[in-house]
Amino acid sequence: MAIHGEATTTIDRPIADVFAIAADVEGSPRWQPEIKDVEVLERDADGRQVLVRTLTNGGVRDLKADLEFSYEEPTGISWRQSKGDLKSIDGSWEFEDLGDGTTRATYEMTVDLGRVLGTLIRGPMVALLRRQIVESMPGKLKGYMEEG
């Protein structure tokens, strides 16, 4: 069973600043409290994290994932699970400079829970998970950047 969603917000910061925070995967637990640990396995020539192992609070149990990242500075970041506890994870950030020092940030994520978790998580739980893993993300980034 796959959970998919997209959410957008406007952040009162320039696009370069928003990109820098979102691209700092290693620092993401500062604004994504569900991420318990991040281990950088590989960096590119620019020092960006391109292969990262995460440990995330999955509610019932912690979930491990090795994620491969790619960057289109300053307009986007995408990632895909190469190995992990879930069947698949594909996600992205898209940033748009609104021309007035603000940035539109759009987060998209598709998570395939796999057969076992997919049979356990149904109905209202799917909507709850979508809110937690997709719809809340732009607000978390916005809150971190605007409120500190």
Residue, then its C-alpha position, 0 to 999 in steps of 0.5 A: m500500500a502506498i501513501h502519496g501526497e503533496a503540500t506547499t507553503t510560503i516561507d519568509r526567507p530567500i530561496a538560497d536560505v531555504f535550499a541550504i536548510a533543506a539540503d542539510v540532510e545531516g541537520s534535519p533532525r533539528w526541524q524534523p523530530e521524528i528523525k532520530d539519527v542520520e548517518v552520512l555514508e557518502r558525499d559528492a565533490d561539493g560535500r553534499q550528502v548523497l547517500v544517507r542512512t536514517l533512523t525514523n520513529g515509525g510509531v510502532r517501531d523505528l524504521k531504517a532507510d538508506l536514501e540517495f539524494s540528488y540536488e538541483e540548487p537552488t530549486g530542488i532536492s529529490w531522494r529515493q530509498s536504496k535499501g530499508d524497512l519500507k518497500s519504497i520511498d520517493g520524495s522531493w522538495e521544489f523551491e520557487d523564488l517569489g521575487d520578494g525575499t520569500t520562497r514557495a516550498t512544495y514537498e512531495m512524498t510517496v511511501d510504499l509500506g509493503r505488504v506487511l505494514g500495508t495490511l496493518i495500516r488502513g482507513p483513518m490511519v492512512a490519512l493520519l500518516r499522510r498528514q504526519i509524513v507529507e502534509s506537515m513537512p512544509g510547515k515544519l521547515k517554515g517554522y524552523m526557518e521563521e521562528g528559529 
